[in-house]
Amino acid sequence: MTLACRPIGLLVFAALLLVSVGWILRAGPVQETAASRAYAGHENDADMRGFIRQYPAAAGTRLDDCQTCHRGGIKGLDTEREYSPCSYCHLLVYPNARYASGVPKSMADTLNAYGLAYRNAGRTFEAFAAIDGQDSDGDGHRNGAEIAGLRNPGDPASRPGLPQAAMVTLGWEEIRGLPVHSQFMLMNTTKEPTDDYVLFKGVRVIDVLSAAKVTLTGVTGITVFAPDGYSIDYSLEDIQAPFPHGIFYAEPGAFAGTERAFVKYPPDLPAGVTDRKTIPAEPWLLLAFERNGTALDPSSYEKGTGRLAGEGPYRLIKPQRDLSADPQRPGRPDRSQKSKVFGDGWDYVPGMDHNAGACVRGACVIRVNPMPDGTEEYDWKNGWPLIGDKRIVIYGCGIRR
């Protein structure tokens, strides 16, 4: 089946993938059913056209997706966090030197149990009928029965009789209709050359959950997913209460243009922001859509590397705390972990809250934890169809159907 990652403007990447692996990558319009986000319109993919021809009711549903035949990284091996079938397949074209185990060597290595059964049956239209009565993923249900119930025939955790967790989808207009919150704050990085002072505009996560009518009773926190399946957990305290007010440090600006430089500042500072003083705006866990007055660039796979590029249309923003001292105090800038040591008081501090790493670019799925017992997870491993539509899916605990 197709590598359905819906890259944005990556025609060169698509051409490279065609040459490199001989399978078809395409991008198409996204549709939505009441059950799940969908990936539809496989006019250039003979495999999916055959699948939909055999199972017409699957068109535009959660099975109209690369996850029907492809899988992500292998649990317990180096590639475990390559959750998305898209990013796992991309390792064929863009190898990652950090991975020594679990790396796919061929397209067949990226297939799940159902994809392998289809391939072994001849990879033809007739192959779908030939494996209809098989139980490819070994969960006790025939492939055809799973497909009829819109369950994934290649995933034993997805099976008929197991209800999907309740979910809500919020679109761009709904999110922009929520109270807008702006906060000027420090994005402290670990390995990047600079820390950044940024004015983010967006909506508080607590307001997003309220718009989705999430009841927080029994909720322990949330997990926010990027389109490639990367995720970060946030506590209930992170959601419900503001973070400590930040302090603005202008002194590192004196290093501009030298090898000691390590902080970027916006062209204009917000009103009331002065050196060594508390930043007025109250910082919250934020679903941002603007950086310094400009809309966030949509997330995509970076041409030439296969890594995630861009921040938007939404980025989950977590303000900084001073973890090396009092968690209710704000943090400060420090140099990169990779920087030389200058001994001027601004060198890298291991215990600092380098909060930029906890800010999810391309945030598109929010799981409210814990997952309700006896329910199936939303298909968070491939969130690319949500990026182009500027949608957020919220699912899990405390959601009324």
C-alpha positions as CSV (number, residue, x, y, z in Angstrom):
1,M,0.0,0.0,0.0
2,T,1.0,3.6,-0.2
3,L,3.2,5.4,2.2
4,A,0.4,7.8,3.1
5,C,2.4,10.6,4.8
6,R,0.8,13.5,2.9
7,P,4.1,15.5,2.6
8,I,3.5,19.2,1.9
9,G,5.3,20.4,-1.3
10,L,7.8,17.6,-1.4
11,L,7.7,16.6,-5.1
12,V,11.4,16.0,-5.1
13,F,11.1,13.7,-2.1
14,A,8.3,11.8,-3.8
15,A,10.4,11.3,-6.9
16,L,13.3,10.0,-4.8
17,L,11.0,7.6,-3.0
18,L,9.6,6.2,-6.2
19,V,13.1,5.6,-7.5
20,S,14.5,4.3,-4.3
21,V,11.8,1.8,-3.2
22,G,9.6,1.3,-6.2
23,W,6.3,1.9,-4.4
24,I,4.0,4.9,-4.8
25,L,3.8,7.8,-2.5
26,R,0.9,10.2,-3.1
27,A,-1.0,12.9,-1.4
28,G,-4.8,13.4,-1.7
29,P,-7.8,15.1,-0.3
30,V,-8.7,14.2,3.3
31,Q,-12.2,13.2,4.3
32,E,-13.7,12.5,7.7
33,T,-16.2,9.9,8.8
34,A,-18.0,9.8,12.2
35,A,-15.6,7.1,13.3
36,S,-12.2,8.5,12.5
37,R,-10.0,10.7,10.4
38,A,-9.4,9.2,7.0
39,Y,-7.0,9.2,4.2
40,A,-8.7,8.9,0.8
41,G,-8.3,9.2,-2.9
42,H,-5.7,6.7,-4.0
43,E,-6.0,7.3,-7.7
44,N,-2.3,6.6,-8.2
45,D,-2.0,3.6,-5.9
46,A,-3.0,0.3,-7.5
47,D,-2.8,-1.5,-4.2
48,M,-5.3,0.7,-2.5
49,R,-7.5,0.9,-5.5
50,G,-7.7,-2.8,-5.4
51,F,-8.4,-2.8,-1.7
52,I,-11.3,-0.4,-2.1
53,R,-12.6,-2.3,-5.1
54,Q,-12.8,-5.4,-2.9
55,Y,-14.1,-3.5,0.2
56,P,-16.0,-0.5,-1.1
57,A,-17.3,0.4,2.3
58,A,-13.8,1.1,3.5
59,A,-13.4,4.1,1.2
60,G,-12.7,7.3,3.1
61,T,-12.5,5.4,6.5
62,R,-9.7,4.7,8.9
63,L,-8.7,1.7,6.7
64,D,-8.1,4.0,3.7
65,D,-4.7,4.6,5.2
66,C,-1.1,3.3,5.0
67,Q,-1.5,1.6,8.4
68,T,-3.7,-1.0,6.9
69,C,-0.6,-2.7,5.4
70,H,2.4,-0.9,6.9
71,R,3.7,-0.7,10.4
72,G,6.0,1.5,12.4
73,G,9.2,0.8,14.3
74,I,9.9,-2.4,16.2
75,K,9.3,-2.4,20.0
76,G,12.4,-3.0,22.1
77,L,14.8,-2.1,19.3
78,D,16.5,1.2,18.3
79,T,13.7,2.1,15.9
80,E,10.9,1.8,18.6
81,R,10.1,5.5,18.5
82,E,9.5,5.5,14.8
83,Y,5.9,5.0,15.5
84,S,4.6,6.3,12.1
85,P,4.5,3.9,9.2
86,C,5.6,7.0,7.1
87,S,8.7,7.7,9.1
88,Y,9.6,4.1,9.4
89,C,9.4,3.6,5.6
90,H,11.4,6.8,5.1
91,L,14.4,5.0,6.8
92,L,14.8,3.2,3.5
93,V,15.5,6.5,1.8
94,Y,17.0,8.5,4.6
95,P,18.9,6.1,7.0
96,N,19.4,7.3,10.5
97,A,22.9,6.6,11.8
98,R,21.7,6.4,15.4
99,Y,19.8,3.2,14.7
100,A,21.7,-0.1,14.8
101,S,18.7,-2.4,15.2
102,G,15.2,-2.7,13.8
103,V,16.1,-0.8,10.6
104,P,14.1,-1.9,7.5
105,K,16.2,-3.3,4.7
106,S,13.4,-3.6,2.1
107,M,9.8,-2.5,1.6
108,A,8.7,-5.9,2.8
109,D,10.3,-5.2,6.2
110,T,7.8,-2.3,6.6
111,L,4.7,-4.4,6.2
112,N,2.5,-5.6,9.0
113,A,0.9,-9.1,9.1
114,Y,-1.9,-8.2,6.7
115,G,0.5,-6.4,4.3
116,L,2.7,-9.4,4.2
117,A,-0.2,-11.7,3.6
118,Y,-1.3,-9.6,0.7
119,R,2.2,-9.5,-0.7
120,N,2.7,-13.3,-0.3
121,A,-0.7,-13.9,-2.1
122,G,0.6,-12.2,-5.2
123,R,-0.1,-8.5,-4.6
124,T,-3.0,-8.5,-7.1
125,F,-6.6,-7.6,-6.8
126,E,-7.4,-11.3,-6.5
127,A,-5.0,-11.5,-3.5
128,F,-7.5,-9.5,-1.3
129,A,-10.2,-12.2,-1.8
130,A,-7.6,-14.9,-1.3
131,I,-6.7,-13.7,2.2
132,D,-10.2,-12.5,3.2
133,G,-10.8,-15.7,5.3
134,Q,-7.4,-15.6,6.9
135,D,-6.6,-14.2,10.4
136,S,-3.4,-12.4,9.5
137,D,-2.8,-10.7,12.9
138,G,-3.8,-13.7,15.0
139,D,-6.4,-12.0,17.0
140,G,-9.1,-14.6,16.4
141,H,-11.0,-12.7,13.7
142,R,-10.9,-13.1,9.9
143,N,-9.5,-10.3,7.8
144,G,-12.8,-9.8,6.1
145,A,-14.7,-9.5,9.3
146,E,-12.2,-7.0,10.7
147,I,-12.4,-4.9,7.6
148,A,-16.2,-5.0,7.6
149,G,-16.0,-3.7,11.2
150,L,-13.5,-1.0,10.2
151,R,-10.8,-2.7,12.3
152,N,-7.2,-3.1,11.2
153,P,-6.6,-6.6,10.0
154,G,-2.8,-6.2,10.6
155,D,-3.0,-5.1,14.2
156,P,-4.1,-7.6,16.9
157,A,-5.0,-4.6,19.2
158,S,-7.7,-3.7,16.7
159,R,-10.5,-6.2,16.5
160,P,-14.3,-6.4,16.2
161,G,-16.2,-6.0,19.5
162,L,-13.5,-3.6,20.9
163,P,-15.1,-0.2,20.7
164,Q,-12.9,2.8,19.7
165,A,-12.3,5.4,22.4
166,A,-14.6,8.4,22.3
167,M,-13.2,11.2,20.2
168,V,-13.8,14.8,19.3
169,T,-12.4,16.7,16.3
170,L,-11.9,20.5,16.5
171,G,-11.2,22.4,13.2
172,W,-9.4,25.7,12.6
173,E,-12.5,27.9,13.0
174,E,-13.5,26.2,16.2
175,I,-10.0,26.6,17.7
176,R,-9.7,30.2,16.5
177,G,-13.1,30.9,18.1
178,L,-11.7,30.1,21.6
179,P,-10.2,32.9,23.8
180,V,-6.8,33.9,22.3
181,H,-3.9,33.9,24.7
182,S,-0.5,35.5,24.0
183,Q,2.7,34.8,26.1
184,F,6.2,36.0,25.7
185,M,8.6,33.3,26.9
186,L,11.9,31.6,26.6
187,M,12.4,28.5,24.5
188,N,15.4,26.9,26.1
189,T,17.0,24.3,23.9
190,T,19.4,21.5,24.7
191,K,21.5,21.0,21.6
192,E,20.5,23.8,19.3
193,P,22.9,26.7,18.8
194,T,20.5,29.3,20.4
195,D,17.7,29.7,22.9
196,D,14.9,31.9,21.7
197,Y,12.7,34.5,23.3
198,V,9.4,34.2,21.5
199,L,5.9,35.7,21.5
200,F,3.5,32.9,21.0
201,K,-0.2,33.3,20.3
202,G,-2.7,30.5,20.6
203,V,-5.3,29.0,22.9
204,R,-4.8,27.5,26.3
205,V,-5.0,23.7,26.4
206,I,-7.4,23.9,29.2
207,D,-9.8,25.8,26.9
208,V,-9.3,23.3,24.1
209,L,-10.3,20.5,26.5
210,S,-13.3,22.5,27.6
211,A,-14.4,23.1,24.0
212,A,-14.2,19.3,23.5
213,K,-16.4,18.9,26.6
214,V,-13.8,16.8,28.4
215,T,-14.6,16.1,32.0
216,L,-11.4,16.2,34.0
217,T,-12.6,14.0,36.8
218,G,-10.3,10.9,36.9
219,V,-8.0,12.5,34.3
220,T,-4.2,12.1,35.1
221,G,-2.9,14.2,32.2
222,I,-2.6,14.2,28.4
223,T,-0.3,12.9,25.7
224,V,0.2,15.1,22.7
225,F,1.2,13.6,19.3
226,A,2.9,15.0,16.3
227,P,2.0,13.7,12.8
228,D,4.8,11.3,12.8
229,G,3.7,9.7,16.1
230,Y,6.3,11.5,18.3
231,S,4.6,12.3,21.6
232,I,5.1,14.1,25.0
233,D,3.2,13.6,28.2
234,Y,1.9,16.5,30.3
235,S,0.5,16.3,33.8
236,L,-2.9,17.5,35.1
237,E,-1.0,20.3,36.9
238,D,0.5,21.4,33.6
239,I,-3.0,21.8,32.2
240,Q,-4.9,23.3,35.0
241,A,-2.6,25.9,36.4
242,P,-0.3,28.6,34.9
243,F,3.4,28.2,35.0
244,P,5.7,30.6,36.9
245,H,6.1,34.0,35.2
246,G,9.3,34.1,33.2
247,I,12.2,36.6,33.7
248,F,13.7,38.4,30.7
249,Y,17.5,38.4,30.4
250,A,18.9,41.0,28.0
251,E,22.6,40.5,28.9
252,P,23.2,37.6,26.4
253,G,22.2,40.0,23.6
254,A,25.6,41.7,24.1
255,F,27.2,38.5,22.6
256,A,25.5,39.0,19.3
257,G,27.9,38.4,16.3
258,T,30.5,36.5,18.4
259,E,31.1,32.9,19.1
260,R,29.7,33.4,22.6
261,A,26.2,34.4,21.2
262,F,23.5,31.9,22.1
263,V,20.1,33.8,22.4
264,K,17.8,35.1,19.7
265,Y,15.5,38.0,20.4
266,P,12.4,39.1,18.4
267,P,12.7,42.5,16.6
268,D,10.3,44.2,19.1
269,L,9.8,43.3,22.8
270,P,6.2,43.3,24.2
271,A,5.2,46.2,26.5
272,G,6.5,45.8,30.0
273,V,9.4,43.5,29.2
274,T,12.6,44.8,30.8
275,D,16.0,43.2,31.7
276,R,16.0,41.0,34.8
277,K,12.3,41.7,35.5
278,T,9.3,39.4,35.5
279,I,7.6,39.0,32.2
280,P,4.0,40.3,32.7
281,A,2.0,37.8,30.6
282,E,0.9,34.7,32.5
283,P,2.3,31.5,30.8
284,W,0.1,28.5,30.2
285,L,0.3,25.2,28.5
286,L,-0.6,26.6,25.1
287,L,-1.7,25.3,21.7
288,A,0.0,28.0,19.6
289,F,-0.7,29.0,16.0
290,E,1.5,32.1,15.7
291,R,5.1,32.9,16.5
292,N,6.1,36.6,16.7
293,G,3.0,37.6,14.8
294,T,3.4,35.1,11.9
295,A,1.4,31.9,11.4
296,L,3.4,28.7,12.2
297,D,4.8,27.0,9.1
298,P,2.9,23.7,8.5
299,S,4.8,20.6,9.5
300,S,6.2,18.4,6.8
301,Y,8.9,15.8,6.2
302,E,12.1,17.8,5.5
303,K,13.4,17.3,2.0
304,G,16.8,15.5,2.0
305,T,16.6,14.2,5.5
306,G,13.1,12.8,6.2
307,R,13.0,14.6,9.5
308,L,10.1,16.6,10.8
309,A,10.3,20.3,9.6
310,G,8.0,23.2,10.4
311,E,6.1,23.9,13.6
312,G,2.4,24.1,12.7
313,P,-0.3,24.6,12.0
314,Y,-0.3,24.1,15.8
315,R,2.5,23.6,18.3
316,L,2.1,22.5,21.9
317,I,4.0,25.0,24.0
318,K,5.2,24.2,27.5
319,P,6.8,27.2,29.5
320,Q,10.0,26.8,31.4
321,R,10.5,26.1,35.1
322,D,13.8,26.2,37.1
323,L,14.1,22.5,37.8
324,S,17.6,22.9,39.3
325,A,16.1,24.9,42.2
326,D,12.5,25.8,42.9
327,P,10.0,24.4,40.3
328,Q,7.8,27.4,41.0
329,R,10.6,29.8,39.9
330,P,11.2,30.6,36.2
331,G,14.3,29.4,34.4
332,R,16.8,31.3,32.3
333,P,18.9,30.9,29.1
334,D,22.0,28.8,28.9
335,R,24.3,27.7,26.1
336,S,23.9,24.6,24.0
337,Q,25.1,21.2,25.3
338,K,27.4,21.2,22.2
339,S,28.9,24.7,22.9
340,K,32.4,25.5,24.1
341,V,32.7,26.4,27.8
342,F,33.4,30.1,28.4
343,G,33.1,30.3,32.1
344,D,31.0,33.5,32.0
345,G,28.0,32.2,33.9
346,W,25.9,31.3,30.7
347,D,27.3,27.9,29.9
348,Y,25.2,24.8,29.6
349,V,23.5,23.7,32.9
350,P,22.5,20.0,32.9
351,G,19.7,20.5,35.5
352,M,18.1,23.4,33.6
353,D,14.5,22.9,32.2
354,H,15.3,22.9,28.5
355,N,11.6,23.2,27.7
356,A,11.9,23.5,23.9
357,G,12.3,19.7,23.8
358,A,8.9,19.4,25.5
359,C,7.1,21.5,22.9
360,V,5.5,19.3,20.2
361,R,5.7,20.6,16.7
362,G,2.8,19.8,14.4
363,A,0.6,18.9,17.4
364,C,-2.5,17.2,15.9
365,V,-3.7,14.5,18.4
366,I,-4.4,14.8,22.1
367,R,-5.0,11.7,24.2
368,V,-6.7,12.3,27.5
369,N,-5.2,9.8,30.0
370,P,-5.9,7.2,31.2
371,M,-7.3,5.3,28.2
372,P,-10.8,3.9,29.1
373,D,-10.6,0.1,29.7
374,G,-11.8,-2.1,26.9
375,T,-11.4,0.5,24.2
376,E,-9.2,0.8,21.1
377,E,-6.9,3.8,20.6
378,Y,-7.3,6.4,17.9
379,D,-5.0,6.0,15.0
380,W,-2.4,8.5,16.2
381,K,0.5,6.8,14.4
382,N,-0.3,8.7,11.2
383,G,-1.5,12.2,11.8
384,W,-0.5,13.7,8.5
385,P,-4.0,14.0,7.1
386,L,-4.9,16.3,10.1
387,I,-2.0,18.8,9.3
388,G,-3.4,20.0,6.0
389,D,-6.9,20.4,7.4
390,K,-5.7,22.2,10.5
391,R,-7.6,19.8,12.8
392,I,-7.0,18.5,16.3
393,V,-8.4,15.2,17.4
394,I,-9.0,14.7,21.2
395,Y,-9.8,11.2,22.5
396,G,-9.7,9.1,25.6
397,C,-10.8,9.6,29.1
398,G,-13.6,12.0,30.1
399,I,-15.0,12.5,26.6
400,R,-18.8,12.2,26.0
401,R,-19.7,10.6,22.7
